[in-house]
Amino acid sequence: MSTLLPGVVERWWNDDIVPALEEYIRIPALSPAFDGDWEAHGELERAVALLTEWAGRRSIAGLRLEVVRLPGLTPVVVAEVPAFGQLAGHPDGDESCVLFYGHYDKQPPMEGWHDGLGPWTPVVRDGRLYGRGGADDGYSLFASLAAIEAVQASGGSHARCLLLIEGSEESGSPHLPAYVEHLRERIGEVALVICLDSGCADYERLWVTTSLRGLAAGVLSVEVTDEGRHSGAVGGVIPSTFRIARQLLDRIEDSTTGEVRLAEANVAIPAERVAQAAELVAAVGDGIDAYPLLEGVDLRTKPGSELVLDRTWRPALHIIGADGLPPTAVAGNVLRPRTALKLSLRLPPTADPDAALAALGAALTVDPPHGARVTFVPDTPAPGWNAPPLQPWVVDALEAGSQAHFGRPLGYVGEGGTIPLMGTLQAGFPDAQLLVVGVLGPGSNAHGPNEFLHLATGTRLTACAADLLQAHAGHLLTTAGGGR
């Protein structure tokens, strides 16, 4: 049962966190992949200043704040809190670190926001805070510190906590490994990781993320001439670069079914994840009804559990950008000299991202049609993650938290997105308990228009995190050697 002071977390969310998140949403803190001049523009620094100023006003015993900067990399906000309560001075209190993770950088604004809404315009409507980055992942620092403060205010105990809030996650976290290495001694021995950058299958219970997909991406470019030519004069003789690009993409994806043909991008799905997909559909459905589909569009071509596995354990190719295509309003009858497409290939959690990226590049560039000039410029690949088993005390604490704060049993859900840090942490801290949770539920639309944060879920998730901190403290106090 929760030992938190009644209403304290909800009051902090209403009075302190939501106003701060509204200010955060107003900052166009684009991730470096979308703003090459991020240092000069200073928006990421504005976000960092907001986070640290808010954090500095919290009543948290021993809180130490620092903005760590490495040359040329987006800064990292580090907040460290020593062990508290019965663990203060305990041998395991400061050795068994609880690592909270989140990020403050954002995706681009996108088009299609509803009337009255916008990426940099915070609006609270029907219990939802709209705007870019609030749910992905601006709330993470606020929720993490509120969870720690709630434990202390309630007279509870927690081990040493360290928050790591980075600024390049939406670019694939290219800056993070250098910071993890730089801070390795300070981080110390991690016993528990709480990552607040994931989703939930509904807003009615606490959901634990069981897996995350990896990512292989890059830009495919096709050229056949050094300038545009009148399509009437050369059409039918000089091949369209778009047609050649389509042929190349057919090597990667079956355009009828969407099946990805690369062996390196496919894996055997663990039986446990297949069973969990079926349990998820039985509990909340396949989720299709939450999609903003046009009338007549039908995606239910297979059982719901297979659709869940399609978005969590099978690869998927998307074209997320293009160059060389003029807007339709000014498109002349010209055979264009170049087509460039930004490809995003989501990978199964256990696929090797380096091997998949190499296979993608080779399939696109070997023996191109008509001898066209074809290049593929890859992005840094990102690994997926398949969650290791949680210890019984963690499961018990999460189940109790879900019941106490949501009134429903704990749920398990695979996610189709990518958090590169989780693979890094699993490799670096193999004995740590890794917990990935979040607020991105049906309709919340991270990265797209009308992104929102479900405020009640954020509040309840914060309370669950506070209870987990206290459960971890209890585990350390009752287990010889801290359970390690």
C-alpha positions as CSV (number, residue, x, y, z in Angstrom):
1,M,0.0,0.0,0.0
2,S,1.2,3.5,-0.8
3,T,2.6,5.5,2.1
4,L,2.6,8.9,0.3
5,L,0.9,11.9,1.9
6,P,-2.6,12.0,0.5
7,G,-2.8,14.3,-2.5
8,V,0.7,15.6,-2.3
9,V,1.8,14.5,-5.8
10,E,-1.5,15.7,-7.4
11,R,-1.1,19.1,-5.8
12,W,2.5,19.4,-7.0
13,W,1.4,18.5,-10.6
14,N,-1.4,21.0,-10.6
15,D,0.5,23.9,-8.9
16,D,4.1,23.4,-9.9
17,I,4.6,20.9,-12.7
18,V,1.9,21.9,-15.2
19,P,2.9,25.6,-15.2
20,A,6.5,24.7,-15.8
21,L,5.6,22.3,-18.6
22,E,3.6,25.0,-20.2
23,E,6.7,27.2,-20.3
24,Y,8.8,24.3,-21.6
25,I,6.4,23.6,-24.4
26,R,6.8,27.2,-25.6
27,I,10.5,26.6,-26.2
28,P,11.3,25.2,-29.7
29,A,14.1,23.1,-28.4
30,L,14.7,21.0,-31.5
31,S,17.0,18.0,-31.3
32,P,20.4,18.6,-33.1
33,A,19.4,16.4,-36.1
34,F,16.7,19.0,-36.9
35,D,18.6,22.1,-36.0
36,G,22.2,22.1,-37.1
37,D,22.8,25.5,-35.5
38,W,21.4,24.5,-32.2
39,E,24.3,26.0,-30.3
40,A,23.8,29.4,-31.9
41,H,20.0,29.4,-31.6
42,G,20.2,28.6,-27.9
43,E,16.8,27.0,-27.6
44,L,18.2,23.8,-26.0
45,E,20.0,26.0,-23.5
46,R,16.7,27.8,-22.7
47,A,15.1,24.4,-21.9
48,V,18.1,23.4,-19.7
49,A,17.8,26.7,-17.8
50,L,14.1,26.2,-17.3
51,L,14.6,22.7,-15.9
52,T,17.4,23.6,-13.6
53,E,15.7,26.7,-12.3
54,W,12.6,24.6,-11.4
55,A,14.6,21.8,-9.9
56,G,16.6,24.3,-7.7
57,R,13.4,25.4,-6.0
58,R,12.4,21.9,-4.8
59,S,12.6,20.9,-1.2
60,I,14.8,17.9,-1.6
61,A,17.4,17.2,1.0
62,G,20.9,17.1,-0.4
63,L,19.9,17.8,-4.0
64,R,22.9,18.6,-6.2
65,L,22.3,20.1,-9.6
66,E,24.8,20.3,-12.4
67,V,24.7,21.0,-16.2
68,V,27.5,18.9,-17.7
69,R,28.9,20.1,-21.0
70,L,31.2,18.3,-23.4
71,P,32.6,20.2,-26.4
72,G,30.2,20.2,-29.4
73,L,27.6,18.1,-27.6
74,T,24.2,19.0,-26.2
75,P,24.4,19.5,-22.5
76,V,23.2,17.0,-19.9
77,V,21.3,17.9,-16.8
78,V,22.5,15.9,-13.8
79,A,20.6,15.9,-10.5
80,E,22.0,13.8,-7.7
81,V,20.3,13.1,-4.3
82,P,22.0,11.2,-1.5
83,A,20.3,8.3,0.3
84,F,17.6,9.4,2.6
85,G,15.7,8.1,5.7
86,Q,16.7,4.7,7.0
87,L,19.2,4.4,4.1
88,A,21.1,7.5,5.0
89,G,24.5,6.2,6.2
90,H,23.5,2.6,5.4
91,P,26.2,0.7,3.5
92,D,24.0,0.1,0.5
93,G,22.2,3.5,0.6
94,D,24.7,5.4,-1.6
95,E,26.2,2.4,-3.4
96,S,22.9,1.1,-5.0
97,C,22.1,4.0,-7.3
98,V,18.6,4.6,-8.8
99,L,19.1,6.1,-12.2
100,F,16.2,8.2,-13.7
101,Y,16.4,8.9,-17.4
102,G,14.7,11.4,-19.7
103,H,15.4,14.0,-22.3
104,Y,14.5,17.6,-23.1
105,D,15.1,17.9,-26.9
106,K,12.1,17.8,-29.2
107,Q,11.0,16.7,-32.6
108,P,10.1,19.3,-35.3
109,P,6.7,21.0,-35.1
110,M,4.9,19.2,-38.0
111,E,1.7,20.4,-39.7
112,G,-1.9,19.4,-39.0
113,W,-2.5,20.8,-35.5
114,H,-6.2,21.3,-34.7
115,D,-7.6,24.9,-34.4
116,G,-6.4,26.6,-31.2
117,L,-3.5,24.1,-30.8
118,G,0.1,24.4,-31.9
119,P,3.5,22.8,-31.2
120,W,4.8,25.8,-29.1
121,T,1.4,26.8,-27.7
122,P,0.5,25.0,-24.5
123,V,-3.2,24.3,-24.1
124,V,-4.9,22.3,-21.3
125,R,-8.1,20.7,-22.6
126,D,-10.1,17.9,-21.1
127,G,-7.3,16.9,-18.8
128,R,-4.7,16.9,-21.5
129,L,-1.8,19.3,-22.0
130,Y,-1.2,19.8,-25.7
131,G,2.1,20.9,-27.2
132,R,5.3,19.5,-28.5
133,G,7.5,17.7,-26.0
134,G,5.4,17.8,-22.9
135,A,4.8,14.0,-23.0
136,D,7.9,13.2,-25.0
137,D,9.7,13.8,-22.8
138,G,9.7,17.1,-21.0
139,Y,7.8,15.8,-18.0
140,S,10.5,13.4,-17.0
141,L,12.6,15.6,-14.8
142,F,9.6,17.1,-13.1
143,A,8.1,13.7,-12.4
144,S,11.4,12.2,-11.2
145,L,12.2,14.9,-8.8
146,A,8.6,15.0,-7.5
147,A,8.7,11.3,-6.8
148,I,11.9,11.7,-4.8
149,E,10.4,14.7,-3.0
150,A,7.2,12.8,-2.2
151,V,9.2,10.0,-0.5
152,Q,11.0,12.5,1.6
153,A,7.9,14.5,2.5
154,S,6.2,11.3,3.5
155,G,9.0,10.3,5.9
156,G,10.1,7.4,3.7
157,S,13.5,6.2,2.5
158,H,15.2,6.0,-0.8
159,A,18.7,5.0,-2.0
160,R,21.0,7.5,-3.8
161,C,19.2,8.8,-6.9
162,L,20.8,10.3,-10.0
163,L,18.8,12.0,-12.8
164,L,20.3,12.0,-16.3
165,I,18.3,14.3,-18.6
166,E,19.9,14.5,-22.1
167,G,19.5,16.7,-25.2
168,S,20.0,14.4,-28.2
169,E,17.5,11.5,-27.8
170,E,15.3,12.6,-30.7
171,S,18.4,12.4,-32.9
172,G,19.1,8.8,-31.7
173,S,21.1,9.8,-28.6
174,P,24.4,10.3,-30.5
175,H,25.8,12.5,-27.7
176,L,24.8,10.3,-24.8
177,P,27.5,7.6,-24.8
178,A,30.2,10.2,-24.3
179,Y,28.3,11.5,-21.3
180,V,27.7,8.1,-19.8
181,E,31.4,7.4,-20.1
182,H,32.3,10.8,-18.7
183,L,30.0,10.3,-15.7
184,R,30.7,6.6,-15.2
185,E,32.5,7.0,-11.9
186,R,29.8,9.4,-10.6
187,I,27.0,7.2,-11.7
188,G,28.5,4.3,-9.8
189,E,26.8,1.0,-9.4
190,V,23.3,1.2,-10.8
191,A,20.7,-1.1,-9.1
192,L,17.5,0.3,-10.6
193,V,16.8,2.3,-13.8
194,I,13.6,4.2,-14.2
195,C,13.2,5.4,-17.8
196,L,10.2,7.8,-18.3
197,D,10.2,8.0,-22.1
198,S,7.8,5.3,-23.2
199,G,4.1,4.7,-23.6
200,C,1.0,3.0,-22.2
201,A,-1.7,1.0,-23.9
202,D,-4.4,2.9,-22.1
203,Y,-4.7,5.5,-19.3
204,E,-6.3,3.1,-16.8
205,R,-3.3,1.3,-15.3
206,L,0.5,1.3,-15.0
207,W,2.1,-0.2,-18.0
208,V,5.6,-1.7,-18.1
209,T,7.4,-1.6,-21.5
210,T,8.7,-5.1,-22.4
211,S,10.6,-4.2,-25.6
212,L,11.7,-1.4,-27.8
213,R,12.5,-1.5,-31.5
214,G,15.8,-0.5,-33.0
215,L,16.4,1.8,-36.0
216,A,18.4,1.9,-39.2
217,A,18.0,5.1,-41.2
218,G,19.7,7.1,-43.9
219,V,19.2,9.0,-47.2
220,L,18.9,7.3,-50.5
221,S,19.8,9.5,-53.5
222,V,19.2,8.7,-57.2
223,E,20.6,10.7,-60.1
224,V,20.6,10.2,-63.8
225,T,21.3,13.6,-65.4
226,D,23.1,16.8,-64.3
227,E,20.1,19.0,-65.0
228,G,16.4,18.9,-65.4
229,R,15.0,18.3,-68.9
230,H,11.6,18.8,-70.6
231,S,9.6,15.7,-69.9
232,G,8.0,15.8,-73.3
233,A,11.4,15.7,-75.0
234,V,13.1,13.0,-72.9
235,G,10.3,11.2,-71.1
236,G,10.3,7.5,-72.1
237,V,14.0,7.6,-72.9
238,I,15.7,9.0,-69.7
239,P,14.3,7.0,-66.8
240,S,12.6,8.9,-63.9
241,T,14.8,9.0,-60.8
242,F,11.6,8.4,-58.8
243,R,10.9,5.2,-60.7
244,I,14.4,4.0,-60.1
245,A,14.0,4.8,-56.4
246,R,10.8,2.7,-56.4
247,Q,12.7,-0.2,-57.9
248,L,15.4,0.0,-55.3
249,L,12.8,0.2,-52.5
250,D,11.2,-3.0,-53.8
251,R,14.4,-4.7,-52.9
252,I,13.8,-3.8,-49.2
253,E,10.0,-4.0,-48.9
254,D,7.1,-5.9,-50.4
255,S,4.9,-2.9,-51.5
256,T,1.8,-5.0,-51.3
257,T,2.2,-6.4,-47.7
258,G,4.8,-4.1,-46.2
259,E,6.9,-7.1,-45.3
260,V,10.6,-6.2,-45.1
261,R,12.7,-8.5,-47.2
262,L,16.1,-8.1,-45.5
263,A,17.0,-11.2,-43.5
264,E,19.1,-9.0,-41.2
265,A,16.0,-7.1,-40.2
266,N,13.9,-10.0,-39.2
267,V,14.1,-12.2,-36.0
268,A,12.3,-15.0,-34.3
269,I,9.8,-13.5,-31.9
270,P,10.1,-14.9,-28.3
271,A,7.1,-17.0,-27.2
272,E,6.7,-14.8,-24.1
273,R,6.2,-11.7,-26.2
274,V,3.7,-13.5,-28.5
275,A,1.7,-14.5,-25.4
276,Q,1.9,-11.0,-24.0
277,A,0.6,-9.5,-27.2
278,A,-2.4,-11.8,-27.0
279,E,-3.0,-10.8,-23.4
280,L,-2.7,-7.1,-24.3
281,V,-5.4,-7.4,-27.0
282,A,-7.6,-9.4,-24.6
283,A,-7.3,-6.6,-22.0
284,V,-7.6,-3.4,-24.1
285,G,-8.0,-4.4,-27.8
286,D,-5.7,-3.9,-30.7
287,G,-5.5,-0.1,-30.4
288,I,-6.6,0.5,-34.0
289,D,-9.7,2.6,-33.0
290,A,-7.3,5.2,-31.5
291,Y,-5.7,5.9,-34.9
292,P,-7.0,9.0,-36.8
293,L,-8.0,6.9,-39.8
294,L,-10.1,8.3,-42.7
295,E,-13.5,6.8,-43.3
296,G,-13.3,3.5,-45.1
297,V,-9.7,2.7,-44.2
298,D,-9.4,-0.8,-42.8
299,L,-6.3,-2.1,-41.1
300,R,-7.8,-5.2,-39.5
301,T,-6.5,-7.6,-42.1
302,K,-5.1,-10.0,-39.5
303,P,-5.7,-11.0,-35.8
304,G,-5.2,-8.2,-33.3
305,S,-2.3,-9.8,-31.6
306,E,-0.5,-10.0,-35.0
307,L,-1.0,-6.3,-35.5
308,V,0.5,-5.7,-32.0
309,L,3.6,-7.8,-33.0
310,D,3.8,-5.9,-36.4
311,R,4.4,-2.7,-34.5
312,T,6.6,-4.1,-31.8
313,W,8.6,-7.1,-33.1
314,R,8.6,-6.9,-36.9
315,P,10.5,-4.4,-39.1
316,A,8.8,-1.6,-40.9
317,L,10.0,0.8,-43.5
318,H,8.8,4.4,-43.8
319,I,9.8,7.3,-46.1
320,I,9.9,10.3,-43.7
321,G,11.3,12.9,-46.0
322,A,12.2,13.8,-49.6
323,D,14.4,16.2,-51.6
324,G,14.2,17.0,-55.3
325,L,10.4,17.1,-55.5
326,P,9.0,20.6,-56.0
327,P,5.7,21.6,-54.4
328,T,2.8,20.6,-56.6
329,A,1.7,24.2,-57.1
330,V,5.0,25.0,-58.9
331,A,5.8,21.6,-60.5
332,G,6.7,22.1,-64.1
333,N,6.8,19.4,-66.8
334,V,10.4,18.6,-66.1
335,L,12.1,15.3,-65.7
336,R,13.9,15.9,-62.5
337,P,17.6,15.1,-62.2
338,R,17.5,13.8,-58.7
339,T,15.3,12.1,-56.1
340,A,16.4,11.8,-52.5
341,L,14.4,9.9,-49.9
342,K,15.0,9.7,-46.1
343,L,14.4,6.1,-45.0
344,S,13.5,5.0,-41.6
345,L,13.6,1.3,-41.0
346,R,12.3,0.2,-37.6
347,L,14.0,-3.0,-36.4
348,P,12.9,-5.8,-34.1
349,P,14.3,-5.4,-30.5
350,T,16.9,-8.2,-30.9
351,A,18.0,-7.4,-34.5
352,D,21.7,-6.3,-35.0
353,P,21.3,-2.7,-36.1
354,D,24.8,-2.5,-37.6
355,A,24.2,-5.6,-39.7
356,A,20.7,-4.4,-40.7
357,L,22.1,-1.0,-41.8
358,A,24.9,-2.5,-43.8
359,A,22.4,-4.8,-45.5
360,L,20.1,-1.9,-46.2
361,G,22.9,0.1,-47.8
362,A,24.1,-2.8,-49.9
363,A,20.7,-3.8,-51.2
364,L,20.0,-0.2,-52.3
365,T,23.3,0.5,-54.0
366,V,24.5,-2.7,-55.7
367,D,23.9,-2.9,-59.4
368,P,21.5,0.0,-59.7
369,P,19.0,0.1,-62.7
370,H,20.4,1.8,-65.8
371,G,23.7,2.4,-64.1
372,A,22.1,5.3,-62.2
373,R,24.2,7.1,-59.7
374,V,22.9,5.8,-56.4
375,T,24.2,6.7,-52.9
376,F,23.1,5.8,-49.5
377,V,24.2,8.0,-46.6
378,P,23.5,6.2,-43.3
379,D,22.6,7.7,-40.0
380,T,24.0,6.2,-36.8
381,P,22.1,3.0,-36.1
382,A,20.2,2.5,-32.8
383,P,19.8,-0.8,-31.0
384,G,16.5,-2.2,-29.8
385,W,15.9,-3.6,-26.4
386,N,14.2,-6.7,-25.0
387,A,13.6,-6.3,-21.3
388,P,15.3,-8.8,-19.0
389,P,13.1,-10.3,-16.2
390,L,12.2,-8.1,-13.3
391,Q,12.9,-9.4,-9.8
392,P,9.8,-10.3,-7.7
393,W,10.1,-7.3,-5.4
394,V,9.9,-5.0,-8.4
395,V,6.9,-6.7,-9.9
396,D,5.2,-6.7,-6.5
397,A,5.9,-3.0,-6.0
398,L,4.6,-2.1,-9.5
399,E,1.5,-4.2,-9.1
400,A,0.8,-2.5,-5.8
401,G,1.4,0.9,-7.2
402,S,-0.9,0.3,-10.2
403,Q,-3.7,-0.9,-7.8
404,A,-3.1,2.0,-5.4
405,H,-3.0,4.9,-7.9
406,F,-4.8,3.6,-11.0
407,G,-7.2,1.1,-9.4
408,R,-6.3,-1.5,-12.0
409,P,-3.8,-4.4,-12.3
410,L,-0.4,-3.8,-13.8
411,G,0.0,-4.2,-17.6
412,Y,2.8,-5.2,-20.0
413,V,3.2,-3.7,-23.4
414,G,5.8,-3.7,-26.2
415,E,6.7,-0.4,-27.9
416,G,7.5,0.3,-31.5
417,G,9.8,3.3,-30.7
418,T,13.5,3.4,-29.9
419,I,15.4,4.5,-26.7
420,P,19.1,3.8,-27.5
421,L,20.1,4.3,-23.9
422,M,18.5,1.1,-22.7
423,G,20.8,-1.2,-24.6
424,T,23.7,0.8,-23.4
425,L,22.6,0.6,-19.8
426,Q,21.9,-3.1,-20.0
427,A,25.4,-3.8,-21.3
428,G,27.0,-1.5,-18.8
429,F,24.9,-2.5,-15.8
430,P,23.9,-6.1,-16.4
431,D,22.7,-6.6,-12.8
432,A,20.4,-3.6,-12.7
433,Q,16.7,-3.8,-12.8
434,L,15.6,-1.9,-15.9
435,L,12.1,-0.3,-15.9
436,V,10.7,1.6,-18.8
437,V,7.4,3.4,-18.4
438,G,5.7,6.5,-19.8
439,V,2.6,8.5,-20.5
440,L,2.3,8.2,-24.3
441,G,-1.0,6.5,-24.6
442,P,-3.8,6.3,-27.2
443,G,-4.0,9.4,-29.3
444,S,-1.1,11.2,-27.6
445,N,0.7,11.3,-31.0
446,A,4.3,11.8,-30.1
447,H,6.3,13.4,-32.9
448,G,3.1,14.3,-34.8
449,P,0.5,17.1,-34.6
450,N,-1.7,17.4,-31.5
451,E,0.7,15.7,-29.2
452,F,-0.6,15.7,-25.6
453,L,0.3,14.7,-22.1
454,H,-2.5,12.9,-20.2
455,L,-2.2,14.8,-16.9
456,A,-3.9,12.2,-14.6
457,T,-1.5,9.5,-16.0
458,G,1.5,11.7,-15.4
459,T,0.4,12.3,-11.8
460,R,-0.3,8.6,-11.1
461,L,2.9,7.5,-12.7
462,T,4.8,9.9,-10.5
463,A,3.2,8.4,-7.4
464,C,4.0,4.9,-8.6
465,A,7.7,5.9,-9.1
466,A,7.7,7.2,-5.5
467,D,6.3,3.9,-4.2
468,L,8.9,2.0,-6.2
469,L,11.7,4.1,-4.6
470,Q,10.4,3.2,-1.2
471,A,10.1,-0.5,-2.2
472,H,13.7,-0.5,-3.4
473,A,14.7,1.0,0.0
474,G,12.8,-1.7,1.8
475,H,14.5,-4.4,-0.4
476,L,17.9,-3.0,0.5
477,L,17.1,-2.9,4.2
478,T,15.8,-6.4,4.4
479,T,18.2,-8.2,2.0
480,A,21.7,-9.1,3.0
481,G,24.2,-7.2,0.8
482,G,21.6,-5.2,-0.8
483,G,20.3,-8.1,-2.9
484,R,23.3,-7.9,-5.2
